[in-house]
Amino acid sequence: MSKKVLIEEFMLAIAIIHMESFQNWEYLVLNIAGMLLLIGFAVYAAQHNRLNRYNTLIYITAIPLVFLFGARLFYLLLYVNLSNPSVHLTDMKLYGFSLYGGLLMVVIYATAAAWLSRIPVWNWLDYHIPGLMSCAFLGKSGCFLNGCCFGTPTIMPWGIHYASESQAYNYYIVQAFNNLQGQSWQVYSDRIHPVQLYESGIALILLFMALYLLRKKAMPGFVFLLTAGLYSLTRLGLFCLRANPETGTFLHLLPWLYLIIAGLSLGVLLIKIVKIRELVLT
């Protein structure tokens, strides 16, 4: 048996061990479903732009790897103390990922693939948006079921109660009693904002909006730029409603990243609209 085969079997065994210790299968299934939809819409984009089957196969095969790399990299930068990381880039663990980082890395990868294949970039990215938003919708729904990425306390009637021994319970109740003198915040409610559902719902709206605009044959780039801008603004708004039990080295820069991406996306969209209007009027 070759050394390569032994390494592959060893890595597979590690993955199986981690999966056997995993409890929330709904979280895993929803994220896998989101990835399959992302790949499916990538195939549709490739067919629409007449990319040959061989290049399409290579392209879609790398999408899960690119997504996982981006998701883990962003998690390390934003939610982990780099001087003493609780998770590493190559760890085969079913936690420690940033959805936004994965989506952003896929967009960068898709842009590079379009440029190398001489495909019109704006059309190419437009047809990826339904897959990206499907991934966001299902991924955040999975986070809600898993109890991660939870929100801050609220007295609003739609706030949800957190179960005992959940991540939110351990953060808000257990730590509060253990550190009564050192807490800078006050637990005033046993309800928390379901920020995962907020983001999931907005992603679903953006998904249907993208499908509608694609059907109406909106100008190239309109679907991608509008969705990227609105989704980034959504993340910026929800940042204030989300708890951050794990504060990473660069977490303070995350709102600025949302603002920059939203500003660039909507700014470029506005420029494109103005140019088209000028062409129509001349």
C-alpha positions in Angstrom: 0.0 0.0 0.0 1.4 3.4 -1.0 2.2 6.2 1.4 -0.4 8.4 -0.3 -3.1 5.8 0.2 -2.2 5.4 3.9 -2.3 9.2 4.4 -5.7 9.4 2.8 -7.1 6.6 4.9 -5.7 8.2 8.0 -7.3 11.5 7.2 -10.6 9.8 6.5 -10.5 8.0 9.8 -10.0 11.3 11.6 -12.9 12.8 9.8 -15.1 9.8 10.7 -14.1 10.1 14.4 -15.1 13.8 14.4 -18.4 13.0 12.7 -19.2 10.3 15.2 -18.7 12.7 18.1 -20.9 15.4 16.4 -24.3 15.8 17.9 -26.3 18.2 15.7 -26.8 16.5 12.4 -29.4 19.1 11.3 -26.6 21.7 11.2 -24.4 19.4 9.1 -27.2 18.4 6.7 -28.3 22.0 6.1 -24.7 23.2 5.4 -24.2 20.3 3.0 -27.4 21.1 1.2 -26.3 24.8 1.0 -23.0 23.7 -0.6 -24.8 21.5 -3.1 -27.0 24.4 -4.2 -24.0 26.6 -4.5 -22.3 24.0 -6.7 -25.5 23.5 -8.7 -25.9 27.2 -9.5 -22.2 27.3 -10.4 -22.8 24.6 -12.9 -25.7 26.6 -14.3 -23.4 29.6 -14.6 -20.9 27.5 -16.4 -23.5 26.2 -18.9 -24.9 29.7 -19.4 -21.4 31.0 -20.3 -20.6 27.9 -22.4 -17.7 26.6 -20.3 -16.7 23.2 -21.4 -17.4 20.1 -19.2 -13.8 19.5 -18.3 -13.2 23.0 -17.0 -16.6 23.0 -15.3 -15.7 19.9 -13.4 -12.4 21.3 -12.3 -14.1 24.5 -11.3 -16.9 23.1 -9.2 -14.7 20.5 -7.5 -12.6 23.2 -6.0 -15.6 25.3 -4.7 -16.1 23.3 -1.4 -12.3 23.5 -0.7 -12.2 27.2 -1.4 -15.3 27.8 0.8 -13.9 25.9 3.7 -10.5 27.6 3.4 -12.1 31.0 3.4 -14.5 30.2 6.2 -11.8 28.8 8.5 -9.3 31.6 7.7 -11.8 34.3 8.5 -12.8 32.5 11.7 -9.1 32.4 12.8 -8.6 36.1 12.0 -11.9 37.3 13.6 -12.9 35.0 16.4 -9.6 33.4 17.6 -6.7 34.8 19.6 -3.9 34.1 17.2 -1.3 34.0 20.1 -3.2 31.0 21.5 -5.6 29.6 18.9 -8.3 27.1 19.9 -8.5 25.8 16.3 -6.0 25.7 13.4 -6.3 26.2 9.7 -6.0 22.5 8.8 -7.9 21.1 11.8 -10.6 18.6 10.6 -13.3 19.8 13.0 -16.9 20.5 12.2 -16.9 23.9 13.9 -14.8 27.1 13.7 -16.0 28.6 10.4 -17.1 32.0 9.2 -19.9 31.9 6.7 -19.1 35.4 5.3 -15.5 34.4 4.9 -16.4 31.3 2.9 -18.8 33.2 0.6 -16.2 36.0 0.1 -13.5 33.5 -0.9 -15.8 31.8 -3.3 -16.5 35.2 -5.0 -12.8 35.8 -5.3 -12.3 32.4 -6.7 -15.2 32.8 -9.2 -13.8 36.1 -10.3 -10.4 34.6 -10.9 -11.9 31.7 -12.8 -13.9 34.0 -15.1 -10.8 36.1 -15.8 -8.7 33.1 -16.7 -11.4 31.6 -18.8 -12.2 34.9 -20.5 -15.8 34.8 -19.4 -17.7 38.1 -18.9 -17.2 38.6 -15.2 -20.4 40.5 -14.3 -22.7 37.9 -16.0 -20.7 35.1 -14.4 -21.0 36.5 -10.9 -24.7 37.3 -11.4 -25.5 33.7 -11.9 -23.6 32.7 -8.8 -25.7 34.9 -6.5 -28.7 32.4 -6.1 -26.2 29.7 -5.0 -24.4 32.0 -2.6 -27.7 33.2 -1.0 -29.0 29.6 -0.8 -25.8 28.7 1.0 -26.3 31.7 3.4 -30.0 30.9 4.0 -29.4 27.2 4.8 -26.1 27.8 6.6 -27.6 30.3 9.0 -30.7 28.1 9.5 -28.2 25.4 10.6 -26.5 27.8 13.0 -29.9 28.5 14.6 -30.6 24.8 15.1 -27.0 24.3 16.4 -27.3 27.2 18.8 -24.1 28.9 17.6 -23.8 32.5 16.4 -26.5 33.5 18.9 -27.7 37.0 19.6 -27.7 39.5 22.4 -30.4 39.7 25.1 -33.7 41.3 24.2 -37.1 42.0 25.8 -38.9 41.9 22.4 -41.7 39.3 22.2 -40.0 37.5 19.3 -36.9 36.8 21.4 -36.1 33.1 21.9 -35.4 31.4 25.2 -32.0 29.6 25.3 -32.0 26.1 26.6 -29.9 25.1 29.6 -26.4 23.9 28.7 -26.6 25.6 25.3 -23.9 27.9 24.1 -25.9 31.0 24.9 -26.8 29.7 28.4 -23.1 29.1 29.1 -22.2 32.5 27.9 -24.9 34.6 29.5 -25.8 32.7 32.7 -22.9 30.6 33.8 -20.2 33.2 33.1 -22.4 35.9 34.7 -22.6 34.1 38.0 -18.9 33.1 37.9 -17.8 36.7 37.2 -20.3 38.9 38.8 -17.8 41.6 39.5 -16.0 41.6 36.2 -18.8 41.7 33.7 -19.2 44.8 31.6 -22.7 43.8 30.5 -25.9 43.0 32.4 -28.1 40.0 31.7 -31.6 41.5 31.8 -33.6 38.9 29.9 -33.6 35.2 29.3 -34.5 35.9 25.7 -32.0 36.6 22.9 -32.3 37.9 19.4 -32.6 35.1 16.9 -30.0 36.8 14.7 -29.4 33.6 12.7 -33.0 33.7 11.6 -32.8 37.4 10.8 -29.9 36.8 8.4 -31.4 33.6 7.1 -34.7 35.4 6.2 -32.9 38.3 4.5 -30.8 35.9 2.5 -34.0 34.1 1.4 -35.4 37.4 0.3 -32.2 38.3 -1.6 -32.3 34.8 -3.2 -35.8 35.3 -4.6 -34.9 38.9 -5.7 -31.9 37.6 -7.6 -33.9 34.9 -9.3 -36.5 37.5 -10.3 -33.9 39.9 -11.7 -32.1 37.2 -13.6 -35.4 36.2 -15.2 -36.0 39.8 -16.1 -32.5 39.9 -17.7 -31.2 42.8 -15.6 -28.0 44.5 -16.8 -24.8 42.6 -16.2 -23.5 43.0 -12.7 -26.8 44.5 -11.3 -27.8 41.3 -9.5 -24.3 40.7 -8.0 -23.6 44.3 -7.0 -27.0 44.9 -5.4 -27.0 41.6 -3.5 -23.4 42.0 -2.3 -24.2 45.5 -1.1 -27.4 44.7 0.7 -26.1 41.5 2.2 -23.0 43.2 3.6 -25.2 46.0 5.0 -27.3 43.3 6.6 -24.3 41.7 8.3 -23.2 45.2 9.4 -26.6 45.8 11.1 -26.7 42.4 12.7 -23.2 42.8 14.0 -24.6 44.9 16.9 -27.2 42.2 17.7 -24.9 39.3 17.7 -23.0 38.1 20.8 -19.2 37.5 20.4 -18.2 34.9 23.0 -14.9 34.5 21.1 -13.2 37.8 20.3 -10.4 37.4 17.8 -7.4 39.5 17.0 -9.1 41.4 14.1 -12.7 41.3 15.1 -12.8 45.1 15.5 -12.1 45.4 11.7 -15.1 43.3 10.7 -17.7 46.2 10.6 -15.3 48.1 8.4 -15.0 45.2 6.0 -18.8 45.0 5.7 -18.9 48.8 5.1 -16.1 48.8 2.5 -17.7 45.9 0.5 -21.1 47.4 0.7 -19.8 50.8 -0.3 -17.8 49.5 -3.2 -20.6 47.3 -4.5 -23.3 49.9 -4.4 -20.9 52.6 -5.6 -19.9 50.6 -8.7 -23.6 49.8 -9.3 -24.5 53.5 -9.2 -21.7 54.3 -11.7 -22.9 51.6 -14.1 -26.5 52.9 -13.9 -25.4 56.5 -14.5 -23.3 55.4 -17.5 -26.1 53.4 -19.0 -28.5 56.3 -18.5 -26.0 58.7 -20.3 -25.8 56.3 -23.2 -29.6 56.1 -23.5 -29.9 59.9 -23.4 -27.2 60.6 -26.0 
